[in-house]
Amino acid sequence: MEIEVVCGSAAKLVCDALILTLFEQKTEPEFWTKQVGPEMAAYIQTIIQDQPQCSKLNEITVLPTGNKLGAKQIILAGAGEEKRFTMDRLRSVCGTAVQTAQKLNATSISFLTAHPALEKYAPATTAQTIVEGIILGSYQFNQYKTETDSSPAVKKIILISHDTDRIAALEQGCKTGKIIAENVNGARDLVNHPSSYMTPSRMAEYAAAIAKQEGVLLTVLDKAEMIKQKMHALLAVAQGSQEPPQMIILQYWGDRQSKEIAALVGKGITFDSGGISLKPSEGMQEMKDDMAGGAAVMYAMAAIARLKLKINIMAIIPCTENMPSGTAFKPGDVITSMAGKTIEIISTDAEGRLILADAITYARKLGATQLIDVATLTGACVIALGTIVSGIITNNKGWCKKLMQAAAAAGEKMWQLPNYEEYKEQIKSSIADMKNSGGRPAGAITAGIFISQFVDNLPWVHIDIAGTVTSDKNQGYQVKGATGVAVRTLVQLARDMSAS
């Protein structure tokens, strides 16, 4: 997608659709006259007066220009109350507007950045947000359709400024936004593919392509190497499947002078049947998304490398299927993790925490100084927080604060769950060091507590994205299907760390 920043009049710019933001109870006749001329400004005023709902958040009104402007059509995008306006609202407005543009068969769109409400923010931030919203909102996944009803893709975005002093910052923001959004879409692709295609080996192939393109170091451990490393928690989950497991490691060294190495660990269960503790058949097709944590950290790494951030970081993705078979692990088994801790298996459907345990242990072996794991870990998190908010658990307030600040800046909602010592009682076993399920009460919390037993006091945050991994409808920049959740947060955290 081509992106351009221009300085000049919105009225004269030639494109298929011009996107203008409207705020509730704001008519702004002088502003619109200056931007689009008196005739179109009067038309907009009439629309605002006759249809006041047009300025409500994500409401869209399309106006033909009748060749009175360079743009063929104007898309009036409602942004709601100005006092409640945020960058994530802007991202949502842009996503909604571009979906309308696609339905209008517009391949070139322009966006006016000169509105006073937008100019309250740094121009680079505004441009980044606009581009993210447009690229994320225009995402389409139709690779398996023989007859597609998809709209033509938007090929060009033009941002309009009235101030030459803002051009350089707007251009930088556009570059950043494009890199981040394209990698969110990369993660979406991985999650949307069926598990018959997106196997552990295929995940490794995608990682290899990223490593080659972005110049990061790739290591893939096969089953034989996992046995040498005594990754028996991961191997136990894998033993029921005919697909060979893969442990993917991507490493980026952006600051050779620093000894700090952040590790992003992503759950990579490419299909989760529940194993012997078989899931209900209803909705099981959605269990192809159980590798979304792995997809998130993989494409966050790609964006971080492309942005050339001054930070050392690795992504570790343990990949396998969780399947029932005559060789599958069973409830009642006791397995020994790479860390040497023994685990009684209560449920084979609590497998994600097992593979994360070995992956985190391996991250520590590679020298990680801070840890973040991302996983579609528990249905309990969905019950607790719904589909809007990801749950997090931590052992370090400072590290968690940095992540939460990054999430807020990136527009991804997260909520911290408690990590009290008493919860550990639920995962105590009478025959092993611990058990892999603490039962229904506080299930999202006890899953995080289980993972915490393997971090060895390193600063750590666990992000449970079970509720936020997919969207069941188009809404703003989120389209139906995979959301690519956590990519933006992880990249923002890396940017913050790089700048400090």
C-alpha positions in Angstrom: 0.0 0.0 0.0 1.4 3.4 -1.1 1.3 6.2 1.5 1.9 9.9 0.8 1.8 13.0 2.9 0.9 16.3 1.2 0.5 19.9 2.2 -2.3 21.8 0.7 -6.0 22.0 0.2 -8.3 19.0 0.6 -10.6 20.5 -2.0 -8.1 20.1 -4.8 -6.6 16.8 -4.0 -7.6 14.1 -6.6 -8.6 10.8 -5.1 -11.6 8.4 -5.0 -12.7 9.3 -1.5 -11.9 12.0 1.1 -12.4 11.1 4.7 -13.5 13.9 7.1 -14.0 13.5 10.8 -17.1 14.9 12.5 -17.6 15.6 16.2 -20.9 15.7 18.0 -22.4 19.2 18.5 -19.6 20.7 16.3 -20.7 22.4 13.1 -17.5 24.4 12.5 -18.6 26.2 9.3 -15.5 28.3 9.0 -13.2 25.3 9.3 -15.1 23.3 6.6 -15.3 26.3 4.3 -11.5 26.7 4.5 -11.0 23.0 3.8 -13.5 22.1 1.1 -14.9 25.4 -0.2 -18.1 27.2 0.6 -20.5 25.0 -1.5 -19.4 21.7 0.0 -19.1 23.2 3.4 -22.7 24.3 3.2 -23.7 20.8 2.1 -21.9 19.3 5.1 -23.6 21.8 7.4 -27.0 20.8 6.1 -26.1 17.1 6.7 -25.0 17.8 10.3 -28.2 19.8 11.1 -30.6 17.3 9.4 -28.8 14.2 10.5 -27.2 14.9 13.9 -26.5 11.2 14.4 -23.9 11.3 11.6 -21.3 12.5 14.0 -21.8 9.7 16.5 -18.8 7.4 16.9 -18.3 5.2 13.8 -21.4 6.5 12.0 -20.7 6.9 8.3 -22.3 9.3 5.7 -21.3 9.3 2.1 -21.6 12.5 0.0 -21.1 12.6 -3.8 -19.1 15.7 -4.7 -20.5 16.1 -8.2 -17.0 17.0 -9.5 -16.9 20.0 -7.2 -13.8 18.6 -5.5 -10.8 16.6 -6.5 -12.3 13.7 -4.6 -15.1 11.8 -6.2 -16.8 11.2 -2.8 -16.6 12.5 0.7 -16.9 10.0 3.6 -18.1 11.8 6.7 -16.8 9.7 9.6 -18.4 10.2 13.0 -15.9 10.5 15.9 -18.3 11.1 18.8 -17.8 13.7 21.5 -14.5 15.6 21.2 -13.9 15.4 25.0 -13.9 11.6 24.8 -11.8 11.5 21.6 -8.7 9.3 21.9 -6.2 7.8 19.4 -7.9 4.5 19.6 -11.1 6.1 18.7 -9.3 7.7 15.7 -8.0 4.2 14.8 -11.6 2.9 14.9 -13.0 5.7 12.9 -10.4 5.1 10.2 -11.1 1.4 10.1 -14.8 2.0 9.7 -14.3 4.6 7.0 -11.9 2.5 4.9 -14.4 -0.4 4.9 -17.0 2.0 3.5 -14.4 3.2 0.9 -13.8 -0.4 -0.1 -17.6 -0.9 -0.7 -17.5 2.2 -2.9 -14.7 0.6 -4.9 -12.3 3.4 -3.9 -8.7 2.5 -4.4 -7.2 5.8 -3.4 -8.3 7.6 -0.2 -7.2 10.8 1.5 -7.6 11.8 5.2 -7.6 15.4 6.5 -5.2 15.7 9.5 -5.7 19.5 9.9 -8.7 19.3 12.3 -8.0 21.0 15.6 -8.9 17.9 17.6 -6.2 15.9 15.8 -3.6 18.6 16.1 -3.7 18.3 19.9 -1.6 15.1 19.4 1.9 14.8 18.2 1.8 14.6 14.3 3.8 11.3 14.2 1.3 9.7 16.6 -1.7 10.9 14.6 -0.3 9.7 11.3 0.7 6.3 12.8 -2.8 5.9 14.2 -4.6 6.8 11.0 -2.4 4.4 8.9 -2.9 1.6 11.4 -6.7 2.1 11.4 -6.8 2.1 7.6 -4.6 -0.9 7.0 -6.1 -2.9 9.9 -9.7 -2.0 8.8 -9.1 -2.9 5.2 -7.8 -6.4 6.0 -9.4 -9.2 4.2 -8.7 -13.0 4.4 -10.2 -14.8 1.4 -7.5 -17.2 0.4 -9.8 -20.2 0.6 -12.7 -18.7 -1.4 -13.1 -19.8 -5.0 -15.6 -17.0 -5.6 -14.8 -13.9 -3.5 -17.2 -11.1 -2.6 -14.3 -9.0 -1.3 -14.1 -5.3 -2.3 -11.1 -4.0 -4.3 -8.1 -3.2 -2.0 -7.2 0.3 -1.2 -3.9 0.9 -2.9 -3.0 4.5 -1.8 -3.5 6.5 1.3 -2.9 10.3 1.3 -2.6 12.3 4.5 -3.4 16.0 4.0 -1.7 18.7 6.2 -1.9 22.4 6.1 1.5 22.9 7.8 4.8 22.1 6.1 6.5 22.0 9.5 4.5 18.9 10.3 5.2 16.9 7.1 8.4 15.1 8.3 6.8 13.9 11.5 3.7 12.8 9.7 5.8 10.9 7.2 7.7 9.2 10.1 4.4 8.2 11.7 3.1 6.8 8.5 6.2 4.6 8.2 5.8 3.3 11.7 2.1 2.7 11.4 2.5 0.8 8.2 5.1 -1.5 9.7 3.1 -2.2 12.8 -0.2 -2.7 11.0 1.2 -5.0 8.3 2.7 -7.2 11.0 -0.6 -7.3 12.9 -2.1 -8.5 9.7 0.6 -11.1 9.4 -0.3 -12.5 12.7 -4.0 -12.4 11.7 -3.2 -14.5 8.6 -1.5 -17.2 10.7 -4.4 -17.5 13.0 -7.0 -17.4 10.3 -5.4 -20.3 8.4 -6.8 -23.8 9.1 -4.7 -26.0 11.2 -4.4 -28.5 8.3 -2.2 -25.8 6.8 -0.8 -24.0 9.8 1.1 -26.9 11.3 4.0 -26.6 13.7 6.4 -27.1 10.7 4.6 -24.4 8.8 4.9 -22.0 11.7 8.7 -22.6 11.5 8.6 -21.9 7.8 6.9 -18.5 8.4 9.5 -17.8 11.1 12.3 -18.6 8.6 10.8 -16.2 6.1 10.7 -13.4 8.7 14.3 -14.2 9.8 15.5 -13.9 6.2 13.6 -10.7 5.4 14.4 -8.9 8.7 17.9 -10.2 9.3 17.2 -11.8 12.7 18.7 -15.1 14.0 16.5 -18.2 13.7 16.9 -21.4 15.6 14.4 -24.3 15.4 14.7 -27.2 17.8 13.2 -30.5 16.6 12.0 -33.4 18.7 15.5 -34.9 19.0 16.9 -31.7 20.3 14.0 -31.3 22.7 14.8 -34.7 24.1 18.4 -33.6 24.7 17.1 -30.4 26.4 14.8 -32.6 28.6 11.7 -30.6 27.4 9.4 -33.3 28.6 6.4 -31.0 29.4 6.3 -29.9 25.7 7.0 -33.4 24.5 4.2 -34.9 26.6 1.7 -32.6 24.9 3.2 -33.4 21.4 3.2 -37.2 21.8 -0.4 -37.6 20.8 0.0 -36.0 17.4 1.6 -37.2 14.2 2.8 -33.6 13.5 6.4 -33.2 14.8 6.8 -30.4 17.4 8.9 -27.4 16.8 10.5 -24.9 19.2 11.1 -21.7 17.3 13.6 -19.1 18.5 14.0 -15.7 16.9 16.7 -13.4 18.3 17.3 -9.7 17.5 20.3 -7.8 18.8 19.7 -4.1 18.5 21.9 -3.0 21.5 25.1 -5.0 21.8 26.3 -2.8 24.6 23.4 -3.8 26.8 23.1 -7.1 28.8 19.3 -6.8 29.0 17.4 -9.3 26.9 13.7 -9.4 26.9 12.0 -12.7 26.0 8.6 -12.9 24.3 7.2 -16.4 24.7 4.1 -17.3 22.7 1.9 -20.4 23.0 1.9 -22.3 19.7 -0.7 -25.0 19.9 -1.7 -25.2 16.2 -4.8 -27.2 17.1 -6.2 -28.0 20.5 -8.7 -30.8 20.7 -8.2 -31.0 24.4 -6.4 -34.3 24.0 -7.7 -37.2 26.1 -9.7 -34.6 28.1 -11.5 -34.0 24.8 -13.3 -30.6 24.3 -17.0 -30.5 23.2 -17.4 -30.7 19.5 -19.4 -27.4 19.4 -16.9 -24.6 18.6 -13.9 -26.9 18.4 -13.2 -25.5 14.9 -12.1 -22.3 16.6 -9.3 -24.2 18.3 -7.1 -23.5 15.3 -6.5 -20.1 17.0 -4.6 -21.6 20.0 -1.3 -20.6 18.4 -2.3 -16.9 18.4 0.2 -16.1 21.2 3.0 -17.6 19.0 1.8 -15.6 16.0 1.7 -12.4 18.1 5.3 -12.7 19.3 6.6 -13.8 15.9 5.2 -10.7 14.1 6.0 -8.4 17.0 9.6 -9.5 16.5 9.3 -8.8 12.8 8.1 -5.3 13.4 10.7 -4.6 16.1 13.5 -5.7 13.7 12.0 -3.6 10.8 11.9 -0.6 13.1 15.6 -1.2 14.0 14.9 -0.5 17.7 17.8 -0.3 20.1 16.9 -3.3 22.2 17.9 -7.0 22.6 14.9 -9.3 22.3 14.0 -12.9 21.5 10.8 -14.6 20.6 10.3 -18.3 21.7 7.4 -20.2 20.3 6.8 -23.8 21.4 4.6 -25.4 18.6 2.7 -28.6 18.7 -0.8 -30.0 18.3 -2.8 -31.4 21.3 -4.5 -34.5 20.0 -6.0 -37.7 21.5 -4.5 -41.0 20.4 -3.1 -44.2 21.7 0.2 -42.4 22.4 -1.3 -39.3 24.0 -0.5 -38.2 27.5 -3.2 -38.9 30.0 -4.8 -37.5 33.2 -3.0 -39.0 36.1 0.4 -39.0 34.4 3.4 -37.3 36.1 5.8 -35.5 33.8 9.1 -33.8 34.5 9.6 -30.3 32.9 12.9 -29.0 31.6 13.3 -27.1 34.9 13.3 -30.4 36.7 9.9 -29.8 38.4 7.4 -32.6 38.3 3.8 -32.0 37.2 0.7 -34.2 37.9 -1.6 -34.1 34.9 -5.2 -33.4 35.9 -6.4 -32.3 32.5 -4.8 -32.7 29.2 -6.8 -29.7 28.1 -4.6 -27.6 30.4 -1.7 -28.1 28.0 -0.7 -24.5 27.1 0.9 -23.9 30.5 3.0 -27.1 30.0 4.6 -26.0 26.8 5.1 -22.5 28.1 6.9 -23.9 31.2 9.6 -25.5 29.0 9.8 -22.5 26.7 10.3 -20.1 29.6 12.9 -22.3 31.1 14.7 -22.3 27.7 14.4 -18.5 27.5 16.2 -18.3 30.9 18.9 -20.6 29.6 19.4 -18.2 26.7 20.0 -15.3 29.1 16.6 -13.6 29.2 16.4 -10.9 31.9 12.7 -10.0 31.5 9.9 -12.3 30.4 6.5 -11.9 28.8 4.3 -14.8 27.7 1.3 -14.4 25.5 -1.3 -17.2 25.3 -4.9 -18.1 24.5 -4.7 -19.9 27.9 -8.0 -20.1 29.7 -11.7 -20.0 29.0 -11.9 -18.7 32.6 -10.3 -15.4 31.4 -13.1 -15.1 28.9 -15.7 -15.6 31.6 -14.0 -13.1 33.8 -13.2 -10.3 31.3 -15.3 -11.1 28.2 -14.0 -10.4 24.7 -12.9 -6.8 25.1 -10.0 -7.1 27.6 -7.0 -9.4 27.9 -6.0 -10.5 31.4 -2.6 -10.2 32.8 -0.7 -11.5 35.8 2.7 -10.5 37.0 5.3 -10.9 39.7 6.9 -7.5 39.2 5.0 -4.2 39.5 7.5 -2.1 37.6 7.7 -4.5 34.6 3.9 -4.8 34.6 3.5 -1.0 34.7 5.6 -0.6 31.6 3.5 -3.2 29.7 0.3 -1.6 30.8 1.5 1.8 29.7 2.5 0.3 26.3 -0.9 -1.3 26.0 -2.7 1.9 26.7 -0.6 3.8 24.1 -1.3 1.0 21.6 -5.0 1.0 22.2 -5.2 -2.6 23.5 -7.2 -3.1 26.7 -5.7 -5.2 29.5 -6.6 -5.8 33.1 -4.4 -7.0 35.9 -5.5 -10.1 37.9 -4.3 -10.7 41.4 -1.3 -13.0 42.2 -1.8 -13.8 45.8 0.2 -16.6 47.5 -3.0 -18.3 48.6 -3.9 -19.2 45.0 -0.8 -21.5 44.8 -2.6 -23.9 47.1 -4.9 -24.8 44.3 -2.1 -26.2 42.1 -0.5 -28.3 44.9 -0.3 -32.0 44.2 0.0 -34.9 46.6 2.2 -36.9 44.3 4.2 -34.3 42.4 5.7 -30.8 42.8 2.5 -29.3 41.3 -0.5 -30.2 39.2 -1.5 -28.6 35.9 -5.0 -27.5 36.8 -6.3 -25.8 39.9 -10.0 -26.4 39.1 -12.7 -24.0 38.1 -12.3 -21.3 40.8 -10.0 -18.5 39.6 -9.0 -20.6 36.6 -7.3 -17.8 34.8 -5.3 -16.8 37.9 -4.2 -20.3 38.8 -3.0 -20.9 35.2 -0.8 -17.8 35.5 0.4 -19.0 39.0 1.4 -22.3 37.4 3.5 -20.5 34.8 5.1 -18.3 37.5 6.7 -21.3 39.0 9.1 -21.4 36.1 10.3 -17.8 35.8 12.9 -18.0 38.6 12.1 -14.5 40.0 12.8 -12.8 36.6 10.4 -9.9 35.9 7.5 -11.5 34.2 4.1 -10.7 32.8 1.6 -13.3 31.5 -1.0 -12.1 29.0 -4.1 -14.2 28.5 -5.7 -13.4 25.1 -8.3 -16.2 25.1 -11.1 -13.6 24.9 -9.6 -11.1 22.6 -8.0 -13.4 20.0 -10.9 -13.1 17.5 -13.8 -10.8 16.7 -17.2 -12.2 15.6 -18.0 -9.1 13.6 -16.5 -6.1 11.8 -16.2 -3.2 14.3 -13.9 -0.3 13.6 -10.5 -1.6 12.7 -11.3 -5.0 14.0 -12.6 -7.2 11.2 -14.3 -10.6 11.7 -11.8 -13.3 12.5 -8.3 -13.0 14.1 -7.5 -9.7 15.7 -3.7 -9.9 15.9 -4.0 -8.9 19.6 -0.8 -8.1 21.6 1.4 -7.3 18.5 0.8 -3.6 18.9 1.4 -3.7 22.7 4.6 -5.7 22.4 6.0 -3.4 19.7 5.1 -0.3 21.7 6.8 -1.7 24.8 9.9 -2.3 22.7 9.8 1.2 21.4 9.5 2.6 24.9 12.4 0.5 26.1 14.5 1.5 23.0 13.8 5.2 23.7 14.7 5.0 27.4 
